[in-house]
Amino acid sequence: MTFELVEIGEDDWREFRELRLEALADSPAAFGSRHEDWVDASEERWRDRIRTVPFNVIARQATTPVGMASGSFAGAEVQLISMYVAPSARGTGLARLLLDRVVAWASTQGRGTFLMVRTGNEAAIRAYQRAGFVDEGVPVDWPADEPPENRMVRPAG
């Protein structure tokens, strides 16, 4: 399969919206946001999401969006957020392409990359490990009333 990875801006909000809503409906436990919180969001809210997160990339297969990832500044690092690969593109290597794109962008900023993944999401954890991320486990200060998440890091360089 051939994919085109495109960095998007706020004018691409419709395509981002379509893919993000698909992600939230397909994998609700994987995200901090909920589908019902975004399904009726205004154009301005979607534009604002893209505008306030400094790096957003969408993967297309032909003209169909099939994956996405974003990078946001978090202290001295970049946090990978909103990672999603559509079911039709899973197992194709697209996840690695998206991860590498965010890590490369973080590197241009002189920063390493980290992500949070739900504890027990073994498929995602394995994919992140194959991409060079190291699992640091659940942070010691993780809130007891939140589902546990593992912190995974990939140093700059």
DSSP file (Angstrom, degrees, kcal/mol; ACC not computed):
  #  RESIDUE AA STRUCTURE BP1 BP2  ACC     N-H-->O    O-->H-N    N-H-->O    O-->H-N    TCO  KAPPA ALPHA  PHI   PSI    X-CA   Y-CA   Z-CA
    1    1 A M              0   0    0      0, 0.0     2,-0.5     0, 0.0    60,-0.0   0.000 360.0 360.0 360.0 143.8    0.0    0.0    0.0
    2    2 A T        -     0   0    0      2,-0.0     2,-0.4     0, 0.0    60,-0.3  -0.923 360.0-171.0-111.4 133.6    1.1    3.5   -0.8
    3    3 A F        -     0   0    0     -2,-0.5     2,-0.5    58,-0.1    58,-0.2  -0.927  16.7-147.2-123.8 147.5    0.3    6.4    1.6
    4    4 A E  E     -A   60   0A   0     56,-2.6    56,-2.7    -2,-0.4     2,-0.6  -0.969  14.6-156.3-109.9 121.7    0.7   10.1    1.3
    5    5 A L  E     -A   59   0A   0     -2,-0.5     2,-0.4    54,-0.2    54,-0.2  -0.885  15.9-177.0-101.2 125.8    1.6   11.8    4.6
    6    6 A V  E     -A   58   0A   0     52,-2.9    52,-2.5    -2,-0.6     2,-0.4  -0.979  26.1-133.6-129.1 126.3    0.6   15.5    4.6
    7    7 A E  E     -A   57   0A   0     -2,-0.4     2,-0.3    50,-0.2    50,-0.3  -0.646  35.6-152.6 -73.1 132.0    1.1   18.1    7.3
    8    8 A I        -     0   0    0     48,-2.5    48,-0.4    -2,-0.4     2,-0.2  -0.714  13.6-159.4-111.4 158.9   -2.2   19.9    7.7
    9    9 A G    >   -     0   0    0     -2,-0.3     3,-2.2    46,-0.1    42,-0.1  -0.642  47.3 -79.5-121.8-177.1   -3.3   23.3    8.8
   10   10 A E  G >  S+     0   0    0      1,-0.3     3,-1.4    -2,-0.2     4,-0.1   0.744 122.7  66.8 -62.2 -24.2   -6.6   24.7   10.0
   11   11 A D  G 3  S+     0   0    0      1,-0.3     3,-0.4     2,-0.1    -1,-0.3   0.648  94.2  61.4 -70.4 -11.9   -8.1   25.0    6.5
   12   12 A D  G <>  +     0   0    0     -3,-2.2     4,-2.1     1,-0.2     3,-0.4   0.111  68.4 120.1 -94.4  20.1   -8.0   21.2    6.4
   13   13 A W  H <>  +     0   0    0     -3,-1.4     4,-3.1     1,-0.2    -1,-0.2   0.808  66.4  57.7 -59.9 -33.8  -10.4   21.0    9.4
   14   14 A R  H  > S+     0   0    0     -3,-0.4     4,-2.4     2,-0.2    -1,-0.2   0.937 109.8  43.3 -64.7 -45.4  -13.1   19.0    7.5
   15   15 A E  H  > S+     0   0    0     -3,-0.4     4,-2.0     2,-0.2     5,-0.2   0.909 115.9  48.9 -65.4 -41.8  -10.7   16.2    6.6
   16   16 A F  H  X S+     0   0    0     -4,-2.1     4,-3.0     2,-0.2     5,-0.2   0.924 110.4  51.7 -61.5 -45.1   -9.3   16.2   10.2
   17   17 A R  H  X S+     0   0    0     -4,-3.1     4,-2.7     1,-0.2     5,-0.3   0.929 108.4  51.0 -57.5 -48.2  -12.8   16.2   11.6
   18   18 A E  H  X S+     0   0    0     -4,-2.4     4,-1.6     1,-0.2    -1,-0.2   0.926 116.3  39.7 -57.0 -47.7  -13.9   13.2    9.5
   19   19 A L  H  X S+     0   0    0     -4,-2.0     4,-2.5     2,-0.2    -1,-0.2   0.891 114.6  52.0 -72.9 -39.6  -10.9   11.1   10.6
   20   20 A R  H  X S+     0   0    0     -4,-3.0     4,-2.6     2,-0.2    -2,-0.2   0.912 110.1  48.4 -65.3 -42.1  -10.9   12.2   14.2
   21   21 A L  H  X S+     0   0    0     -4,-2.7     4,-2.0    -5,-0.2    -1,-0.2   0.889 111.0  51.6 -64.9 -37.8  -14.6   11.4   14.6
   22   22 A E  H  X S+     0   0    0     -4,-1.6     4,-2.8    -5,-0.3     5,-0.2   0.931 110.9  48.6 -60.8 -44.8  -13.9    8.0   13.0
   23   23 A A  H  X S+     0   0    0     -4,-2.5     4,-2.7     1,-0.2    -2,-0.2   0.921 111.1  48.8 -61.8 -45.8  -11.0    7.4   15.5
   24   24 A L  H  < S+     0   0    0     -4,-2.6    11,-0.4     1,-0.2    -1,-0.2   0.842 116.2  43.4 -65.8 -33.5  -13.1    8.4   18.5
   25   25 A A  H  < S+     0   0    0     -4,-2.0    -2,-0.2    -5,-0.2    -1,-0.2   0.879 117.9  44.6 -77.1 -38.8  -15.9    6.1   17.5
   26   26 A D  H  < S+     0   0    0     -4,-2.8    -2,-0.2     1,-0.2    -3,-0.2   0.876 130.7  18.2 -73.8 -39.1  -13.7    3.2   16.5
   27   27 A S    ><  +     0   0    0     -4,-2.7     3,-1.8    -5,-0.2     4,-0.4  -0.492  67.2 161.7-134.4  63.1  -11.3    3.3   19.5
   28   28 A P  G >  S+     0   0    0      0, 0.0     3,-0.9     0, 0.0    -1,-0.1   0.808  75.5  55.8 -60.0 -31.7  -13.0    5.2   22.3
   29   29 A A  G 3  S+     0   0    0      1,-0.2    89,-0.1     5,-0.0    -5,-0.1   0.647  98.1  64.9 -75.1 -12.9  -10.8    3.8   25.1
   30   30 A A  G <  S+     0   0    0     -3,-1.8     2,-0.3    -7,-0.2    -1,-0.2   0.582  98.0  59.5 -86.3  -9.2   -7.6    4.9   23.3
   31   31 A F    <   -     0   0    0     -3,-0.9    86,-0.0    -4,-0.4    50,-0.0  -0.863  68.1-139.7-125.1 153.5   -8.3    8.7   23.5
   32   32 A G  S    S+     0   0    0     -2,-0.3     2,-0.2     2,-0.1    -1,-0.1   0.751  89.6  71.2 -76.7 -25.7   -8.8   11.2   26.3
   33   33 A S  S    S-     0   0    0     -3,-0.0     2,-0.4     2,-0.0    -2,-0.2  -0.504  77.8-134.9 -88.0 160.2  -11.6   12.9   24.2
   34   34 A R    >>  -     0   0    0     -2,-0.2     3,-1.1     1,-0.1     4,-0.7  -0.903  15.1-126.0-117.6 147.4  -15.0   11.4   23.6
   35   35 A H  H >> S+     0   0    0    -11,-0.4     4,-2.4    -2,-0.4     3,-1.4   0.902 111.4  55.1 -53.3 -45.8  -16.9   11.2   20.3
   36   36 A E  H 34 S+     0   0    0      1,-0.3     4,-0.4     2,-0.2    -1,-0.3   0.733 102.3  58.1 -66.0 -20.5  -19.9   12.9   21.9
   37   37 A D  H <4 S+     0   0    0     -3,-1.1    -1,-0.3     1,-0.1    -2,-0.2   0.695 120.0  27.1 -78.1 -18.3  -17.8   15.8   22.9
   38   38 A W  H X< S+     0   0    0     -3,-1.4     3,-2.0    -4,-0.7    -2,-0.2   0.619  93.7  88.5-117.3 -19.2  -16.7   16.5   19.4
   39   39 A V  T 3< S+     0   0    0     -4,-2.4    -3,-0.1     1,-0.3    -2,-0.1   0.827 102.8  32.2 -59.0 -34.4  -19.5   15.2   17.0
   40   40 A D  T 3  S+     0   0    0     -4,-0.4    -1,-0.3     2,-0.0    -2,-0.1   0.177  89.1 139.0-105.8  17.0  -21.4   18.5   17.1
   41   41 A A    <   -     0   0    0     -3,-2.0    -3,-0.1     1,-0.1    -4,-0.0  -0.285  54.0-112.5 -64.5 146.4  -18.3   20.8   17.5
   42   42 A S     >  -     0   0    0      1,-0.1     4,-2.0     4,-0.0     5,-0.2  -0.269  23.9-107.8 -74.0 162.2  -18.3   24.0   15.5
   43   43 A E  H  > S+     0   0    0      1,-0.2     4,-2.8     2,-0.2     5,-0.2   0.899 121.3  55.7 -54.7 -42.0  -16.0   24.7   12.6
   44   44 A E  H  > S+     0   0    0      1,-0.2     4,-2.6     2,-0.2    -1,-0.2   0.877 104.8  51.4 -62.9 -38.2  -14.2   27.2   14.9
   45   45 A R  H  > S+     0   0    0      2,-0.2     4,-2.1     1,-0.2    -1,-0.2   0.912 111.8  46.9 -65.9 -40.9  -13.5   24.5   17.5
   46   46 A W  H  X S+     0   0    0     -4,-2.0     4,-1.8     2,-0.2    -2,-0.2   0.928 113.6  47.9 -65.5 -44.3  -12.0   22.2   14.9
   47   47 A R  H  X S+     0   0    0     -4,-2.8     4,-2.7     1,-0.2    -2,-0.2   0.911 110.5  52.7 -60.8 -41.4   -9.9   25.0   13.5
   48   48 A D  H  X S+     0   0    0     -4,-2.6     4,-2.5     1,-0.2    -1,-0.2   0.885 105.1  54.8 -63.2 -39.4   -8.8   25.9   17.0
   49   49 A R  H  X S+     0   0    0     -4,-2.1     4,-0.9     1,-0.2    -1,-0.2   0.922 113.4  41.7 -59.2 -44.4   -7.7   22.3   17.7
   50   50 A I  H  < S+     0   0    0     -4,-1.8     3,-0.3     1,-0.2    -2,-0.2   0.897 115.0  51.2 -70.3 -39.8   -5.5   22.3   14.6
   51   51 A R  H  < S+     0   0    0     -4,-2.7    -2,-0.2     1,-0.2    -1,-0.2   0.856 111.2  46.7 -65.9 -36.9   -4.2   25.8   15.3
   52   52 A T  H  < S+     0   0    0     -4,-2.5    -1,-0.2    -5,-0.2    -2,-0.2   0.608 100.7  69.8 -88.2 -11.5   -3.2   25.1   18.9
   53   53 A V  S  < S-     0   0    0     -4,-0.9    19,-0.1    -3,-0.3    -1,-0.1  -0.939  78.2-148.4-104.5 117.0   -1.4   21.8   18.3
   54   54 A P  S    S+     0   0    0      0, 0.0     2,-0.4     0, 0.0    18,-0.2   0.672  76.6  38.4 -67.9 -19.5    1.8   22.7   16.4
   55   55 A F  E     + B   0  71A   0     16,-1.4    16,-2.6     2,-0.0     2,-0.4  -0.965  60.4 164.2-137.7 121.9    2.1   19.6   14.3
   56   56 A N  E     - B   0  70A   0     -2,-0.4   -48,-2.5   -48,-0.4     2,-0.4  -0.997   8.8-178.0-136.0 128.3   -0.7   17.6   12.6
   57   57 A V  E     -AB   7  69A   0     12,-2.7    12,-1.9    -2,-0.4     2,-0.4  -0.981   7.4-164.1-130.2 140.7   -0.2   15.0    9.9
   58   58 A I  E     -AB   6  68A   0    -52,-2.5   -52,-2.9    -2,-0.4     2,-0.5  -0.955  11.8-143.8-120.5 141.9   -2.8   13.0    8.0
   59   59 A A  E     -AB   5  67A   0      8,-3.0     7,-3.0    -2,-0.4     8,-1.2  -0.898  17.4-165.7-104.1 133.8   -2.1    9.9    5.9
   60   60 A R  E     -AB   4  65A   0    -56,-2.7   -56,-2.6    -2,-0.5     2,-0.6  -0.931  16.8-156.7-118.5 143.4   -4.1    9.4    2.8
   61   61 A Q  E >  S- B   0  64A   0      3,-2.8     3,-2.2    -2,-0.4     2,-0.5  -0.978  83.0 -39.6-114.4 114.0   -4.5    6.3    0.6
   62   62 A A  T 3  S-     0   0    0     -2,-0.6   -58,-0.1   -60,-0.3    -2,-0.1  -0.597 127.0 -32.1  59.0-116.6   -5.5    7.6   -2.8
   63   63 A T  T 3  S+     0   0    0     -2,-0.5    -1,-0.3    -3,-0.1    -3,-0.0   0.360 117.8 102.3-109.3   5.1   -7.8   10.4   -1.6
   64   64 A T  E <  S-B   61   0A   0     -3,-2.2    -3,-2.8     2,-0.0     2,-0.4  -0.775  71.7-128.9 -95.1 125.3   -9.1    8.7    1.5
   65   65 A P  E     +B   60   0A   0      0, 0.0    -5,-0.3     0, 0.0     3,-0.1  -0.580  36.9 163.0 -70.7 128.3   -7.8    9.7    4.9
   66   66 A V  E     +     0   0A   0     -7,-3.0    20,-3.0    -2,-0.4     2,-0.3   0.350  55.5  18.3-129.4   2.3   -6.6    6.5    6.7
   67   67 A G  E     -BC  59  85A   0     -8,-1.2    -8,-3.0    18,-0.2     2,-0.3  -0.984  53.2-176.9-169.1 159.9   -4.4    7.7    9.5
   68   68 A M  E     +BC  58  84A   0     16,-2.6    16,-2.5    -2,-0.3     2,-0.3  -0.991   4.1 176.0-158.1 158.6   -3.3   10.7   11.7
   69   69 A A  E     -B   57   0A   0    -12,-1.9   -12,-2.7    -2,-0.3     2,-0.3  -0.953  10.2-160.3-161.1 154.2   -1.0   11.8   14.4
   70   70 A S  E     -BC  56  81A   0     11,-2.5    11,-2.4    -2,-0.3     2,-0.4  -0.936   7.6-147.0-135.8 158.6   -0.1   15.0   16.1
   71   71 A G  E     -BC  55  80A   0    -16,-2.6   -16,-1.4    -2,-0.3     2,-0.4  -0.997  16.1-178.0-129.3 132.8    2.7   16.5   18.1
   72   72 A S  E     - C   0  79A   0      7,-2.2     7,-3.5    -2,-0.4     2,-0.2  -0.973  32.5-107.1-130.5 142.1    2.3   19.0   21.0
   73   73 A F  E     + C   0  78A   0     -2,-0.4     2,-0.3     5,-0.2     5,-0.2  -0.477  35.7 174.8 -68.7 135.5    4.9   20.7   23.1
   74   74 A A  E >   - C   0  77A   0      3,-2.9     3,-1.8    -2,-0.2     2,-0.2  -0.774  61.0 -62.9-142.4  91.4    5.1   19.3   26.7
   75   75 A G  T 3  S-     0   0    0     -2,-0.3    -1,-0.2     1,-0.3     0, 0.0  -0.494 117.3 -15.1  65.2-129.7    7.9   20.9   28.6
   76   76 A A  T 3  S+     0   0    0     -2,-0.2    36,-0.5    -3,-0.1    -1,-0.3   0.394 131.8  62.0 -86.8   3.2   11.2   19.9   27.1
   77   77 A E  E <  S-C   74   0A   0     -3,-1.8    -3,-2.9    34,-0.2     2,-0.5  -0.679  79.2-117.9-120.8 173.3    9.6   17.2   25.0
   78   78 A V  E     -Cd  73 113A   0     34,-2.4    36,-2.5    -5,-0.2     2,-0.6  -0.962  25.4-145.0-109.3 132.6    7.0   16.7   22.3
   79   79 A Q  E     -Cd  72 114A   0     -7,-3.5    -7,-2.2    -2,-0.5     2,-0.5  -0.875  10.2-137.3 -98.7 125.8    4.0   14.5   23.2
   80   80 A L  E     +C   71   0A   0     34,-2.9    36,-0.5    -2,-0.6     2,-0.3  -0.705  36.7 168.5 -77.9 125.5    2.6   12.4   20.4
   81   81 A I  E     +C   70   0A   0    -11,-2.4   -11,-2.5    -2,-0.5   -50,-0.1  -0.863  45.5  29.8-133.1 166.8   -1.2   12.6   20.6
   82   82 A S  E     +     0   0A   0     -2,-0.3     2,-0.3     1,-0.2    -1,-0.1   0.763  69.6 172.6  57.7  31.4   -4.2   11.7   18.4
   83   83 A M  E     +     0   0A   0    -14,-0.1     2,-0.3    -3,-0.1   -14,-0.2  -0.566   7.0 157.9 -74.0 129.0   -2.5    8.7   16.9
   84   84 A Y  E     -C   68   0A   0    -16,-2.5   -16,-2.6    -2,-0.3     2,-0.4  -0.973  26.9-171.1-155.2 137.8   -4.9    6.7   14.8
   85   85 A V  E     -C   67   0A   0     -2,-0.3   -18,-0.2   -18,-0.2     5,-0.1  -0.997  32.6-121.3-126.8 125.6   -4.8    4.2   11.9
   86   86 A A    >>  -     0   0    0    -20,-3.0     3,-2.2    -2,-0.4     4,-0.6  -0.269  27.0-111.0 -62.0 149.4   -8.0    3.2   10.2
   87   87 A P  G >4 S+     0   0    0      0, 0.0     3,-1.0     0, 0.0    -1,-0.1   0.843 117.1  60.0 -51.2 -37.1   -8.8   -0.6   10.3
   88   88 A S  G 34 S+     0   0    0      1,-0.2    -2,-0.1     3,-0.0   -22,-0.0   0.693 110.8  41.1 -66.9 -17.5   -8.3   -0.8    6.5
   89   89 A A  G X4>S+     0   0    0     -3,-2.2     3,-1.1   -23,-0.2     5,-0.6   0.346  85.2 119.5-112.6   4.6   -4.7    0.4    6.9
   90   90 A R  T <<5S+     0   0    0     -3,-1.0    -4,-0.0    -4,-0.6     0, 0.0  -0.447  74.8  24.7 -72.1 144.2   -3.7   -1.6   10.0
   91   91 A G  T 3 5S+     0   0    0     -2,-0.1    -1,-0.2     1,-0.0    -3,-0.0   0.587  95.8 100.5  81.0  10.6   -0.8   -4.0    9.6
   92   92 A T  T < 5S-     0   0    0     -3,-1.1    -2,-0.1     0, 0.0    -1,-0.0   0.492  99.4-103.4-104.5  -6.2    0.6   -2.1    6.6
   93   93 A G  T  >5S+     0   0    0     -4,-0.2     4,-1.8     3,-0.0     5,-0.1   0.401  87.3 122.1  95.0  -1.5    3.4   -0.1    8.3
   94   94 A L  H  >< +     0   0    0     -5,-0.6     4,-2.5     1,-0.2     5,-0.2   0.892  68.0  58.5 -63.4 -39.2    1.4    3.1    8.4
   95   95 A A  H  > S+     0   0    0      1,-0.2     4,-2.7    -6,-0.2    -1,-0.2   0.923 106.7  48.8 -56.3 -43.5    1.6    3.4   12.1
   96   96 A R  H  > S+     0   0    0      1,-0.2     4,-2.9     2,-0.2    -1,-0.2   0.901 109.2  52.3 -63.9 -40.7    5.4    3.4   11.9
   97   97 A L  H  X S+     0   0    0     -4,-1.8     4,-1.8     2,-0.2    -1,-0.2   0.918 112.1  45.8 -61.4 -42.9    5.4    6.1    9.2
   98   98 A L  H  X S+     0   0    0     -4,-2.5     4,-2.1     2,-0.2    -2,-0.2   0.929 113.7  48.7 -66.0 -45.4    3.2    8.3   11.3
   99   99 A L  H  X S+     0   0    0     -4,-2.7     4,-2.7    -5,-0.2     5,-0.2   0.941 111.5  49.6 -58.8 -47.8    5.3    7.8   14.4
  100  100 A D  H  X S+     0   0    0     -4,-2.9     4,-2.5     1,-0.2    -1,-0.2   0.857 108.0  54.5 -61.9 -34.8    8.5    8.5   12.5
  101  101 A R  H  X S+     0   0    0     -4,-1.8     4,-2.0    -5,-0.2    -1,-0.2   0.922 111.3  43.6 -66.4 -43.3    7.0   11.7   11.0
  102  102 A V  H  X S+     0   0    0     -4,-2.1     4,-2.7     2,-0.2    -2,-0.2   0.919 114.6  49.9 -67.6 -42.8    6.1   13.1   14.5
  103  103 A V  H  X S+     0   0    0     -4,-2.7     4,-2.4     2,-0.2    -2,-0.2   0.902 110.0  51.1 -62.3 -41.2    9.5   12.0   15.9
  104  104 A A  H  X S+     0   0    0     -4,-2.5     4,-1.7    -5,-0.2    -1,-0.2   0.910 110.8  48.3 -62.9 -42.1   11.3   13.7   13.0
  105  105 A W  H  X S+     0   0    0     -4,-2.0     4,-0.8     2,-0.2    -2,-0.2   0.931 110.9  50.8 -63.6 -44.3    9.4   16.9   13.6
  106  106 A A  H ><>S+     0   0    0     -4,-2.7     5,-2.3     1,-0.2     3,-0.9   0.897 107.0  55.1 -58.7 -40.1   10.2   16.8   17.3
  107  107 A S  H ><5S+     0   0    0     -4,-2.4     3,-1.7     1,-0.3    -1,-0.2   0.868 101.4  56.6 -62.9 -37.0   13.9   16.3   16.4
  108  108 A T  H 3<5S+     0   0    0     -4,-1.7    -1,-0.3     1,-0.3    -2,-0.2   0.733 106.7  51.5 -66.1 -19.6   13.8   19.5   14.3
  109  109 A Q  T <<5S-     0   0    0     -3,-0.9    -1,-0.3    -4,-0.8    -2,-0.2   0.390 120.4-113.3 -93.0   0.9   12.6   21.2   17.5
  110  110 A G  T < 5S+     0   0    0     -3,-1.7     2,-0.3     1,-0.3    -3,-0.2   0.793  77.7 121.4  72.6  29.2   15.6   19.7   19.4
  111  111 A R      < -     0   0    0     -5,-2.3    -1,-0.3    -8,-0.1    46,-0.2  -0.910  59.6-129.0-128.2 150.2   13.2   17.5   21.5
  112  112 A G        -     0   0    0    -36,-0.5   -34,-2.4    -2,-0.3     2,-0.4  -0.331  31.6-120.6 -80.4 175.2   12.6   13.9   22.3
  113  113 A T  E     +dE  78 154A   0     41,-2.8    41,-3.2   -36,-0.2     2,-0.3  -0.944  28.0 176.6-124.4 141.1    9.2   12.4   22.0
  114  114 A F  E     -dE  79 153A   0    -36,-2.5   -34,-2.9    -2,-0.4     2,-0.3  -0.939   3.9-172.9-135.4 164.2    6.9   10.7   24.5
  115  115 A L  E     - E   0 152A   0     37,-2.2    37,-2.6    -2,-0.3     2,-0.4  -0.965  19.9-130.5-148.2 162.5    3.4    9.3   24.4
  116  116 A M  E     - E   0 151A   0    -36,-0.5     2,-0.4    -2,-0.3    35,-0.2  -0.970  25.4-177.9-117.2 134.8    0.9    7.8   26.8
  117  117 A V  E     - E   0 150A   0     33,-2.2    33,-3.2    -2,-0.4     3,-0.1  -0.994  36.1 -98.0-135.0 138.9   -0.8    4.6   26.0
  118  118 A R  E >   - E   0 149A   0     -2,-0.4     3,-2.1    31,-0.3    31,-0.3  -0.301  44.6-110.0 -57.0 130.6   -3.5    2.7   27.9
  119  119 A T  T 3  S+     0   0    0     29,-2.3    -1,-0.1     1,-0.3     3,-0.1  -0.395 106.7  31.3 -58.3 134.0   -2.0    0.0   30.0
  120  120 A G  T 3  S+     0   0    0      1,-0.1     2,-2.1    -2,-0.1    -1,-0.3   0.274  79.4 119.7  96.5 -11.6   -3.0   -3.3   28.5
  121  121 A N    <>  +     0   0    0     -3,-2.1     4,-2.5     1,-0.2     3,-0.3  -0.526  36.5 169.1 -84.1  72.8   -3.2   -2.1   24.9
  122  122 A E  H  >  +     0   0    0     -2,-2.1     4,-2.6     1,-0.2     5,-0.2   0.823  66.6  56.2 -61.5 -36.5   -0.5   -4.6   24.0
  123  123 A A  H  > S+     0   0    0     -3,-0.2     4,-2.0     2,-0.2    -1,-0.2   0.934 112.2  42.8 -62.7 -44.6   -0.8   -4.2   20.2
  124  124 A A  H  > S+     0   0    0     -3,-0.3     4,-2.7     2,-0.2     5,-0.2   0.921 112.9  52.5 -67.0 -43.5   -0.1   -0.4   20.5
  125  125 A I  H  X S+     0   0    0     -4,-2.5     4,-2.3     1,-0.2    -2,-0.2   0.917 110.4  48.3 -59.7 -43.6    2.7   -0.9   23.0
  126  126 A R  H  X S+     0   0    0     -4,-2.6     4,-2.5     2,-0.2    -1,-0.2   0.909 111.0  50.9 -62.7 -41.9    4.4   -3.4   20.7
  127  127 A A  H  X S+     0   0    0     -4,-2.0     4,-1.2     1,-0.2    -2,-0.2   0.917 111.5  47.6 -62.5 -42.5    4.0   -1.1   17.7
  128  128 A Y  H  <>S+     0   0    0     -4,-2.7     5,-2.5     1,-0.2    -1,-0.2   0.889 110.9  51.3 -66.7 -38.3    5.6    1.8   19.7
  129  129 A Q  H ><5S+     0   0    0     -4,-2.3     3,-1.9     1,-0.2    -2,-0.2   0.909 106.6  53.8 -64.7 -41.3    8.4   -0.5   20.9
  130  130 A R  H 3<5S+     0   0    0     -4,-2.5    -1,-0.2     1,-0.3    -2,-0.2   0.803 105.3  56.1 -61.2 -27.3    9.1   -1.5   17.3
  131  131 A A  T 3<5S-     0   0    0     -4,-1.2    -1,-0.3    -5,-0.2    -2,-0.2   0.312 130.1 -95.4 -88.7   8.7    9.4    2.2   16.5
  132  132 A G  T < 5S+     0   0    0     -3,-1.9     2,-0.3     1,-0.3    -3,-0.2   0.536  76.9 142.0  94.9   6.7   12.1    2.7   19.2
  133  133 A F      < -     0   0    0     -5,-2.5     2,-0.5    -6,-0.1    -1,-0.3  -0.609  41.9-141.6 -82.2 143.5   10.0    3.8   22.1
  134  134 A V  E     -F  153   0A   0     19,-3.0    19,-2.2    -2,-0.3     2,-0.6  -0.906  14.5-128.3-107.2 129.4   10.9    2.6   25.6
  135  135 A D  E     +F  152   0A   0     -2,-0.5    17,-0.2    17,-0.2     3,-0.1  -0.668  25.5 178.3 -81.0 117.5    8.1    1.7   28.0
  136  136 A E        -     0   0    0     15,-3.2    16,-0.2    -2,-0.6    -1,-0.1   0.391  39.3-130.5 -96.6   1.2    8.6    3.5   31.3
  137  137 A G        -     0   0    0     14,-0.4    14,-2.7     2,-0.1    -1,-0.3  -0.250  52.0 -25.1  79.5-171.5    5.4    2.0   32.8
  138  138 A V  S    S-     0   0    0     12,-0.3    12,-0.2     1,-0.1     4,-0.0  -0.624  76.1-109.3 -77.1 127.8    2.7    3.9   34.6
  139  139 A P    >   -     0   0    0      0, 0.0     3,-1.9     0, 0.0    10,-0.1  -0.266  22.5-123.3 -56.8 144.0    4.0    7.2   36.2
  140  140 A V  T 3  S+     0   0    0      1,-0.3    -2,-0.1    -3,-0.0    -3,-0.0   0.765 111.0  52.3 -62.6 -25.8    4.2    7.0   40.0
  141  141 A D  T 3  S+     0   0    0      2,-0.1    -1,-0.3     3,-0.0     3,-0.1   0.184  77.0 139.5 -96.4  17.8    2.0   10.1   40.2
  142  142 A W    <   -     0   0    0     -3,-1.9     2,-0.1     1,-0.1    -4,-0.0  -0.399  64.2-102.8 -63.3 134.0   -0.8    8.7   37.9
  143  143 A P    >   -     0   0    0      0, 0.0     3,-1.6     0, 0.0    -1,-0.1  -0.354  21.1-139.4 -62.0 132.5   -4.2    9.6   39.3
  144  144 A A  T 3  S+     0   0    0      1,-0.3    -2,-0.1    -2,-0.1    -3,-0.0   0.745 100.9  55.7 -64.7 -24.3   -5.9    6.7   41.0
  145  145 A D  T 3  S+     0   0    0      2,-0.1    -1,-0.3     0, 0.0    -3,-0.0   0.354  95.9  80.7 -92.8   6.8   -9.3    7.5   39.6
  146  146 A E  S <  S-     0   0    0     -3,-1.6     3,-0.1     3,-0.0    -4,-0.0  -0.857  93.6 -98.9-109.9 146.6   -8.0    7.5   35.9
  147  147 A P        -     0   0    0      0, 0.0    -2,-0.1     0, 0.0    -3,-0.0  -0.433  54.9-101.9 -58.9 134.3   -7.5    4.4   33.8
  148  148 A P        -     0   0    0      0, 0.0   -29,-2.3     0, 0.0     2,-0.4  -0.285  40.7-169.7 -65.9 143.3   -3.7    3.6   34.0
  149  149 A E  E     -E  118   0A   0    -31,-0.3     2,-0.3   -10,-0.1   -31,-0.3  -0.988  17.2-130.7-132.2 142.2   -1.5    4.6   31.0
  150  150 A N  E     -E  117   0A   0    -33,-3.2   -33,-2.2    -2,-0.4     2,-0.5  -0.717  17.5-134.8 -89.8 140.9    2.1    3.8   30.3
  151  151 A R  E     -E  116   0A   0    -14,-2.7   -15,-3.2    -2,-0.3   -14,-0.4  -0.844  24.0-172.2 -93.7 129.1    4.6    6.5   29.4
  152  152 A M  E     -EF 115 135A   0    -37,-2.6   -37,-2.2    -2,-0.5     2,-0.3  -0.976   2.9-164.9-124.6 138.6    6.8    5.6   26.5
  153  153 A V  E     -EF 114 134A   0    -19,-2.2   -19,-3.0    -2,-0.4   -39,-0.2  -0.902  18.7-170.0-127.2 150.0    9.7    7.7   25.3
  154  154 A R  E     -E  113   0A   0    -41,-3.2   -41,-2.8    -2,-0.3   -21,-0.1  -0.924  29.9-132.8-134.8 111.2   11.9    8.0   22.3
  155  155 A P        -     0   0    0      0, 0.0   -44,-0.1     0, 0.0   -48,-0.1  -0.133  28.7 -95.2 -62.0 158.0   14.9   10.2   22.8
  156  156 A A              0   0    0      1,-0.2   -44,-0.2   -46,-0.1   -52,-0.1  -0.340 360.0 360.0 -66.3 153.1   15.9   12.9   20.3
  157  157 A G              0   0    0    -46,-0.2    -1,-0.2    -3,-0.1   -45,-0.1   0.431 360.0 360.0 113.1 360.0   18.5   12.0   17.8
